[in-house]
């Protein structure tokens, strides 16, 4: 892998696939992270039969988890409401839906 190029993989289970198939999509090049995140949003649309969506990368510049970087007065950096608790406690993480 070229150390100057970050690659992203989106993994998910397609329950509409015969028997529930594990799927993956590879993203590379300019805008790879944005394209991967947009793809994940499409997969999350209701009625698609997709579960367990996750993204991974080998980014050497990534520091910390993907997602919300800060919550100030109950707001995400994009201005959306943040409602959530960690899934570790059995609660669902929600962003202003």
Secondary structure, DSSP 8 states (H G I E B T S, - for coil): --TTS--EEEEEEETTSTT-EEEEEEE-STTHHHHHHHHHHHHTSTTS-EEEEEEEE--SS--S-SS---EETTEETTS-BEE---GGGT---EE--
